[in-house]
């Protein structure tokens, strides 16, 4: 029998509410439970049903200054978003795990098995206070400038709702009520984004409005709404004009089609949110994962090849598009730009194509400039290279360059020094020996090569 979101929530809701969690309907999430931890922090428990085995589920924690889950952009700590089984100690995990391999940390539960459901709830009860009271993690969250900015926008949206002073000619409003959130929250969110000069996109408006509303509910300032409004017109004030002519789903289809068509014209292939090209041994790709923005990256193809086939020894045999959407290797930023907002009345395939033509024309120019400075991938190096922006893991990039040039002792020394400092490469592994970090695998790789030299 298939495990549905409704069935799973009904099995968990009462116990989670007794712990202090509040259930929120949240589009795109199997189930979302949130609580206010203290005057600054909010904890989210989000549920995920396995796409391959639809009776299995797991859960993730997010600790934040807002109620957004899994939001680790910029300097927001990556470990503020974590699977609940990773909060367990080794002894606790061994007690609850059904895995034959004791090193597997990523646990899943059968939602159709009452014993499994109770096991999951016991683990939540055991770990949610532990995770939300981690003093080092809390300190890093409170110091994050990006987290502070999201909280600031959220508070300004709350204040805007209270004042009822909304901007005119709103362009990025949803055309129907979302998750039982009253329409004035979306009006306030777009108003605040306009006032702050932020990127305007319907998804950004929805995210900000949803967070501000949920914070207000958890703060006890707003009573949660359980049903839909009687009509759209009732929700909007007379002095606010909301122009709607096309749904967000239709917009997305048109924009994706335009991005695919124009990208192909410039030689880029498209996969999900990425448009990519391999040229002269380099992998170039444009990332459109962040609504309203596009980032253009480059990396030597051998980065991925080394990780997949030497460091991890997975004998990876997947499409080249995975170098963009499922890769562990670092890439380097060539440029980042906003996508101009197309107003609803002007949202056509032709206008989207014009926008993306500018994007890909700039990307082509940046690619050509990069190749003029770095024509030979064999000799590409990060040292004294002003052609690229910083990667999220420069140390890993340096190790890969050392491995590629068979400088195994140098790579081993760098990996060991970072491990001693408590760093792990930003990645841990679900499959295989999940107790080992990426840098541990680099160490093993180097020692293996040196032993056979």
N, C-alpha and C positions, 0 to 999 in steps of 0.2 A: 504494500500500500504506500502511495506517495505521501510524503510529509509536506504539508503546505505551511505557509507562513501563519495562517489563522490557527491551524492545529497546534503548531509549536508555541505560539504566543499564549494560547489558552492553557497549555500545560505548565508554563513558566510564570505567568503574570502574577498570580496570587502570592507565591513565595517571594518573588523579586520585590513586589510592592511592600511586603512585610519587612524587607531589608532597608527600605527607604527609596527604592527606585520608582520612577514614574514612567509609565508607558506613553510613548508618542508615536502616532502614525507618521512615518517618514518614507516618502517615495524613494525607491531605489535600494531600500534596506529591508532584509527579511523581518527584522524586529529591532526596535530601538528603545532602550530603557535608560533614563538619565536621572542623576541626582545632583544636588548642590552639596559640595564637600565642605566649603567654608565661604567666607565673604568674597573670595576671588576665584575659586576653582569649581569646575563642573566635571563630573565623571559620567561617561557614556559607556554602556554595555550594548554593543551591536551584535546581532545574530547573523550567521551565514549558513545557508543550506547548501550542501555539496552539489555542484552541478552535474557530477558524474554518478553519484550514488544518492538519490533524492530522499533517502531516509536518514541520512547522516547530517549532523550540524555541528557548528562550533561557535565560539564567541570571541570578541575582541574588546579590550578596554581602550578608551581614549580619555586622557586627562588634559584639561585645557582651561584657558580663561574664558572660553566660549562653549557652546554646546555642540559645535561642529565635531564630527567624528572622523578620525583618520586623517586630519588636516595637518600635515607636517611640512609645509612650504617654508622656504627661507631658513631662518635660524630657529624655527620651532623644533624642539628635540624630537628626533626620530623615534626614540624609545618611549615617547608619550603615547604611542599607539602600539599595543602589544596583545598578542593572543593570550587568553587567560591561562593556558597551560604553561606558558613561559614564566608565569609569576610563581608557579609552584617550585618548591625545593626538589632536589633529586629524589629524596626519600618519599615525599608526598606524591610525586609523579609516578614513582614505581608502585605506590599503593593504589592509585586510580587507573593506571594505564592497562590496556588490554593488548598492547603491542608486544610482539615477540622480541623485537629489538629494543633493549632497554635505553638505547641512546636517542630514540625518537622522542622529540619534545612536543611535536605538534599533535595534539590529541583531538579526536572527533567522537561524537556521541550519537547513538541511535535514538532518534526522536520518537520512534514507535515502541521503544522499550522503556517501561516505567523505571526500572532500576538504573538505566543509563541516564534518564532525565534527572532522577534524584541525585545521581553522582555529579552531574553538571552543576546542579544547584548547590550542592555541598561545597564544590570547588569555588563557586562564586562567593559563597558566604565566607569561605576561608581566605580568599585573596583580595576582595575588592577594597577593604580598608588598608591592607598591606600595600597595594599598588598606589592608592591615592594619597598615602602618607609617606611615601618614599621621599625623604628630605632632600636628597641630591636632585632627584627629578623635579620636585616642586620648585627648588631654587632656580634651576635652569629654565623652567617654564616662565617663572615670574620675571626672569631677566631677558626673555625673548622680545625683541622689538617688533617682530611680525605678529606675535601673539597679542602684544599690547595694542597694535594697530587694529586688529580684528575686534578686540574687546571695545576699543574706542568707537569704531563704526557701529557696533551693536548697541552701545549705550546711547549714541546719538540718534539711532533709529527708534529706540524706546522713548527718548525725549520728544522726538518728532511726532510720534503717535499721541503722546500726552497733550502736546500743544495743538495738534491737528492742522498744522501749517504746512501743506504739501506743495510741491513744485507744480507748475503748469505744464501742459503738453507732455504727459508721461508716455514714453515710447516702449518701455520694456516690461509691461505688466502682463502677468499670466491671463489667459482668456477664460480661465475657470478657477474656482477655488481649489487650493492645494492643501492637503493634509489638515483640513478643518481650520485653517488659519484665516482669520478675517482679512478682508481686502485692504484695510487701512495699513496693515503692516507692510504690504508690498509697495504701496504708495510712499510710505515713509522711507523704505529702504532705497528706492530709486532716488528720492529727494536727497537723501544723505550721500549717496554715491555721486550725484551730480555736484553737490556742494563741495565734496572733497576731490573732485577732478579724477575720480576712479573710473576704471573701465566699465562701460555700460553694456550689459548683456543680460538677457532675461534670466539666465542661470545664476548670474551673480546677484541679481535682485532677489531671486527666490532663496538663495543660500543665506543672504543677510537677513531677510525678513523672517525666515524660519528660525534662525538663531536668536534674534532679538525677541521673538514671541515666546520661544521655549524658555529663554532666560527669565522672562517676566513671569511665566507660570511657576518656575522653580523658585523664584524669589518671593512668591506669594503676592505679587502685585496684580496678577491677572488670573481670572478663573478660566481653566481650560475649556475650550469650546468643543462640544461633542457632535454637533451636527452641522449641515451646510446652511448657508444663508438662503433666504427665500428667493432672492434674485440678485443678479449682478448690479443692476442699476441702483438698488438700495444701498449698496456698499460704497458707492462713490459719491463724494460731495459734489454739489452743483457747480462749484467754482473750479473743478479739476476736469480737464479734458483728457480722456484716455483714448488714444487712437489704436484701434485693433482692426487688422485686415487679414492676418495670416497667423496660424497657430505656430507654437514653438517647434512642434514636430515637423511641420511643413518647412519651416525655416531651416532646420537642421538638415533635412533631405536635400534642399536646394543648395545649401552651403557645401555639403559633402560632395555633391555632384559637380559643383563649380570647381572645388579644390582638386578633385580627381582629374577633371578635363584639362584645366590649365596646368596642373602639375605635369601631366603626361606630355603636354606641348613642350615643356622645358626638359623632358627626359626623366622626370621623377615618377616612381611607382607609388601606389598608395596602399596602406594597410592600417585600418582603424584610424587612430588619430595622427598617424605618421606618414610623411611623404619622404621617400628615400632614393638614393642613387649611390652606386659604387663607381668610383672613377680613380684611376691610377693608384689602386691599392688602398684608397681611403673610403670610408663610409660616411656619406653626408646625409643628414636627415633634418627635416623640419618637423617640430613637435607642436601639435595644436591641442595638447591635452588640457591646457588652461584656457577656458572660454575667454575670447576677446584678445588673446595674445598668441603669438607664434614665436618659437625660438629655433634657431638654426645651429646645428652642431656638426662636429667632425671628429673622427677618430681613425687611426690605422685599423684596417681589417684584422691585422694579426693580433690585436688586443683580444677580440672575441675568440679567435682561433686558439690562442694560447690557453685562455681560461677553460674553454669547452673541452679541448682535446689534450691538454698537457697538465695544467694545474689541477683541474677537477677530474680529468680523464673520463668524461662522460661519452666520448665519441659522438658529439652532438651532430645530428643530421636533420636540421630544420631549415625552413626557408630563410633567405637573407633578411627578410623583413624583421625577423626576430632579433637582429642586431640592434633594432630600435625599440621594440616593444617587449622584449623578454631577455634583455642582456644584463650581465653583471659588470661588464667592462665600462670604465669611465669614458666620457666624451667631453669635448671642449667647445665652449660657447663661441660662436662666430658673431651672432647678433640676436637681438630680442626686440620685438616691436609690437605695438598694439594693432589690432585689426580694426579699421575704421567702422564705426557703427553705421549701419544702413537703416534708416527709419522705415517703419512698417509700410508706409505708402509707397516707398521706393524699393522695397525688398523684392527684387526680381533676379532671375538667373543671370541676366545680362549685367546687372550692377554687381552681383557677387563675383562674376568672372573678371570684371574690371579691377575689383579689390585684390583678388588673388593673383592677377597678372602682375600687379605691382610687387606683391610679396615674392613671387617666384623669380621675377626679373632681378630683384635685389639679391635673392639667394644665389642666383647664377653668377652675378657680379662678384659676390663675396667668395664663392667657390673658386672662380677664376683667379682672383687676387691671392687667395690662399695657396693655390697650386703654383703660381708664379714664384712665391716665396719658399714653397716646400715641394719642389717637383719630384723628389725622390723619397718615397715612403721608407726606403731602407735606411736613410740617413736622418729621418725625422726625429727630433728630440725636443723635450720640453725646455731644456736649458737655453736661456737667452732667446726664447721664441716669443715674440710679441704679436704673433699672428692669431693667437687663440686666447680666449678667456679662461678663467680658472675652472678646473673640473671639481666635482664634489669629492674626488679622491685622487689628488695629485700623487700621493705616495704610491698608490696602487699602479698608476700609470708609469711611474718611474721603475717599479719592480718589473712590469711587463716589458719595458724597454730593455732592462738588464737581462731578463730571460731570453728575449729575442736575440740579443747579441751574445748569449751564452756566458754572461757575467754572473754565474750562479753564486759565487761567494759574496759578491756585492748585494745581490737580491736577498740572500739569506741573512746577511748582517742587518739590512734595513728592516726586513720583516721581524726578526728577533727583537730588535730595539723597540719597535712599535708595540709588539706584544708585551714587552716588559713594562711599557707605559700604560698598559690596559686597553690598547686599541685593538680592533679586530678586522678592520676593513669595511665596516658598515654593513656586513652581510653575515648572516648565519644560515645554516642549511637545514632544510626540512628532511631531505632524503639522504641516505648514507649515514655517516657519523655526524649527527647534528650537534654534538658537543664541541665540534671543531669550527673555528672561524675561517674566513677566507685567507687570512694571513697564515694560519696554521697549515692550510693546504699549500700555500706558497713555500713554506718551510719544508714540507715533505717533498715537494717537487724538486727544490734545489738540492736537498740531500740525496735524493734518488739519482739525479744527474751527476753529482759529484762522486757518488759511490761507484758509478759506472764509467767514470772518465778514464 
